[in-house]
């Protein structure tokens, strides 16, 4: 695991110390968990934004079947 040095405000440091004492988790673990949540949420948000951006890019294509006709084929059984 990569070690990284960060600077925290006194308020954040005190809050982390309090949470650490209450939960029994080391401050390093609390920070790592918070970063994992942050990265996961932002990754998901980026995926959603890309999907929204791609929406309708084939709307003007006439050389492919409509989604309705494809769905009808799936539902024939």
C-alpha positions in Angstrom: 0.0 0.0 0.0 1.3 3.5 -0.9 2.0 5.9 1.9 0.9 9.5 1.4 1.3 12.5 3.6 -1.6 14.9 4.0 -2.2 18.1 5.9 -5.3 18.5 8.0 -6.9 21.4 9.8 -6.9 21.2 13.5 -10.7 20.9 13.4 -10.6 17.8 11.1 -7.8 16.3 13.1 -9.7 16.6 16.3 -12.9 15.2 14.7 -10.9 12.2 13.4 -9.4 11.6 16.8 -12.8 11.7 18.4 -14.3 9.3 15.8 -11.2 7.0 16.2 -11.7 6.8 19.9 -15.5 6.2 19.6 -15.1 3.5 16.8 -11.8 2.0 17.8 -10.5 2.4 14.3 -7.2 4.0 13.6 -7.2 7.5 12.0 -5.4 6.1 9.0 -8.3 3.6 8.4 -10.9 6.3 8.8 -9.1 8.5 6.2 -8.7 5.5 3.9 -12.4 4.6 4.1 -13.4 8.3 3.5 -11.2 8.4 0.4 -12.6 5.1 -0.9 -16.2 6.5 -0.6 -15.2 9.7 -2.3 -13.4 8.0 -5.2 -16.3 5.5 -5.6 -18.9 8.2 -5.7 -17.0 10.3 -8.2 -16.3 7.4 -10.4 -20.0 6.6 -10.5 -20.8 10.2 -11.2 -18.3 10.3 -14.1 -19.8 7.1 -15.6 -23.3 8.6 -15.4 -22.1 11.8 -17.0 -20.5 9.9 -19.9 -23.7 7.8 -20.3 -25.8 11.0 -20.5 -23.4 12.5 -23.0 -23.6 9.4 -25.2 -27.4 9.3 -25.1 -28.9 9.6 -28.5 -25.6 9.6 -30.5 -27.2 7.1 -32.9 -30.6 8.7 -33.1 -30.1 9.8 -36.7 -28.8 6.5 -37.9 -31.1 4.8 -40.4 -28.9 1.7 -41.0 -29.8 0.0 -37.7 -33.0 -1.4 -36.4 -35.1 0.5 -33.9 -35.0 -0.6 -30.3 -38.7 -1.4 -30.5 -38.2 -4.0 -33.3 -35.3 -5.5 -31.3 -37.4 -5.8 -28.2 -40.3 -7.4 -30.2 -37.9 -10.0 -31.3 -36.8 -10.7 -27.7 -40.4 -11.0 -26.5 -41.6 -13.5 -29.2 -41.2 -16.4 -26.8 
